[in-house]
Amino acid sequence: MNSKLHAGRSGRALWFAISIVATLCNASIVAAQTLPTSAGPVESPLIEDLVAANRILADQGVLDGWGHVSLRHPRNPNRYLLSRSRAPELINAEDIMEFDLDSNPVDAKGRSLYTERFIHGEIYRARPDVMAIVHTHAPALIPFGISKIPLKPVYHRSAFVAAGIPVFEIRERAGMTDMLIRDQVLGRALADALGSHPAALMRGHGAVIVGPSLQRVVGRSIFLPLNATLQMQATALGGPITYLDPEEARKIEEREGYGLGRAWEAWKQKAMTKPQGSAAK
Ligand SMILES: [Zn+2]
């Protein structure tokens, strides 16, 4: 009787303990599912500019069916905005999603995500000064990532190249891979290679370009491949090349985007009125 009573109490105690553990587990699952929280809605002109940045870079040939542009959240530095997995020229406002710096979506709503979104999360974490990031596979940049010839500033629009454009060699950090930045570890390795520079080439893959604003990063993303093309053309001519002097580059960069607003207006109007964009809706 006593032993039955004891067994009954033990059984109830065990059931109670299991219930507590189950409740805690469920709570943690719910917490994991509901995190990260949103930093709040973003003003529609900012979203419109992020959509425009995608369309501009597609229109300018910097992004093809791949590559992406992100913007740090205006109210929370630990969040960023990036499209769902979609070709940049087709992106609309409703495609823009919010992520935390671990690159978890706030609310995926069943949408597929860019495999290489970790590029963005890890660079925003490492570089508080960076407000916008572009990842491109622009072909003109590839020769400088696979050869020993460094990119140097040859053109006043690309004066930022004078700060140095390092090359990220993924083999040094991860051995043989499929070359994609598939997780936080590889994202951190790329952020390390970027350091404090405005861009880094990714050997045999493309580049990552950063900036203090969306307009600046779009401008840099257009002029970096153009600088690469011009440098290769000058090299093909033979003989010595006169690069921008570091002092010239500094004076150009001091002009805060060298009147980029005028070009932005024209790029945006052209990209947003292209038939490809409207056909995608
Ligand atoms: Zn890529």
Residues whose N, C-alpha, C, O or C-beta is under 5 A from the ligand:
A	BS01	ZN	none
